[in-house]
Amino acid sequence: MPPVKTVVPPQAVHIYDAYLACLAARGAGNKTFDSGARCFLARFPDPQAWAAQPLAARLAGTRPQLQPLLNFRMRHGHLRPGYDYLLDRKLTVILREAAVSPLGPDLKRFLAGAEVLGYSVRARTGMASEVAVRVLIQTGRPLAELTDTDFTAFGQAITERETRLGRELKHYHHALYASRAVIYHLGAPAEPVPKRSTLGRWSWERHLDGVPPQVRRPMVAYLERLQGTHARSSVQGTASELAHFGRFLARHDPELPSLSGLGRQRHIEPYLNEVAVAVNHRTGQPVAASTAKQRIQSVGIFLDAIAEWGWPEAPARRLIFPRDAPRLPHPLPRYLPPDSERALLAALEDSPNRLYADALLLLRATGMRIGELVDLELDCVHEVPGSGAWLKIPLGKLLTERMVPIDEETTKLVDRIAAHRSPGRPLRHPRTGKLADFLLTHQGRRVSAYTLRDELHRAAAEAGLDGVVPHQLRHTYATALEIGGVASDATFPGKRERPWPALRRWSPGGGHARAGSKVADDLRCHRRVASARTMMHPDLLRPAAA
């Protein structure tokens, strides 16, 4: 007598029939697939009832004869098993079979969009397998309807799995970060998120780890107040300096009840002595004078501020004075010597990373800061009748915009960058929150200053140079202008470094008469900028004849 087959519940018959038709179309399946599907549907006619089970039960119930049924239901939108389950299973088979399922059109769009943004076949296939297909299965919505909440939930699931496994899953985080940008440029409302450094994700309490609670509380409150008027990076720097002082107090006077009990002789002067002999924890070398000055001034500003605000933790009198900080040396700008500059520029011209290398060449050609460079927008070049082309430098460190004259070669360089940037929708400006078409974009995201520094280090190593930083290109530009007879004040308004008089005494441009009008200076600058773009011949660095 043949065995009695398990009866499929009426509400699940349509799923069962569609499953068998799918197996037949693929030429796959056997008796165990059929019997497994009947038993599963009889027990779980509602697919979400199975998904409501604990993760261990779902994984234990995923037997080989049930995997094709589960994959079918996920591909056709009948089952949303949870991100924890999806992250615990390899979905290579689903990605391969998705072309003939409702997920197929969206996955095809995703792969095409990733290709347009410059991702390799391997990268975009991995992103589709690790992120896109999982998000589509769990949300049950098309790509164009995915939101920030969907990606946040997936990111939280990755973090929870890391906790269970006790190790990091960096490849999932990287794939999520990249996939989010691709899906945004395909029209979804979910916006790409900027990369944040590890320090950027820390709370102020973590920045002040090791500081006694009675000292940490007012420091945290002070840092929170600074957030309203300072950039996050500036507040992070202040947090780092205050942490040094707080940890010193923990060692020097652990019984200190409050900052109001600070004394000049008992606490501040020993701290000044410690700063004077402090060493860099990475290199073991003494810290720079600028670092020592910043540590002292940050503490002084903090104590003065809470005293002005009338906080109960404030000391009764002023404890740190301007003369407590060391004086800083005023060297000449760290420009690149002509031979070194030529070698570096040649390495950048030969670089295979054209977008990054051209961006650094633009940095050298205009003398802007690296933070201003990454904020440039597509419409940054302006043609002024009678005055040629000018580059609009966006708000930067000093919160001022300015225009820099550029020659035809630099204009072509901007065009070359625009040709190599990745296309896509405007991105959110980190400063204003408005959408902007940035000049430097790669794979659908903004190019970061860290990426440009890495390219500069690579090119410098190829040129046989060591320790080159982006700001040296700015100094090289300004030095060339000064030697060429162009006043640096015309192109570097508000510049804090003032070593130029010493340089003028040793250059042929030392007798250059400045115009009384800034406009006149700018026009002279524009006429000479083409000849000053490359570093002067070494002979020009000799003392000028009387």
Secondary structure, DSSP 8 states (H G I E B T S, - for coil): ---------GGGHHHHHHHHHHHHHHT---HHHHHHHHHHHHH-SSHHHHHTS-HHHHHHT--TTTHHHHHHHHHTTS----HHHHHHS--HHHHHHGGGSTTHHHHHHHHHHHHHTT--HHHHHHHIIIIIHHHHHHH-S-GGG--HHHHHHHHHHHHHHHHHHTS--HHHHHHHHHHHHHHHHTT-S--------HHHHS-HHHHTTTS-HHHHHHHHHHHHHHTTTS-HHHHHHHHHHHHHHHHHHHHH-TT---GGG--IIIIIHHHHHHHHT-B-TTT-SB--HHHHHHHHHHHHHHHHHHHHTT-TTS-SS----GGGS------------HHHHHHHHHHHHT-S-HHHHHHHHHHHHH---HHHHHT-BTT-EEEETTTEEEEEE-S-TTS--EEEEE-HHHHHHHHHHHHHS---S-EE-TTT--EE-BS-EETTEE--HHHHHHHHHHHHHHTT--S--HHHHHHHHHHHHHHTT--HHHHSTT-----HHHHHHTSGGGG----SSHHHHHHHHHHHHHHHSS---GGGGS----
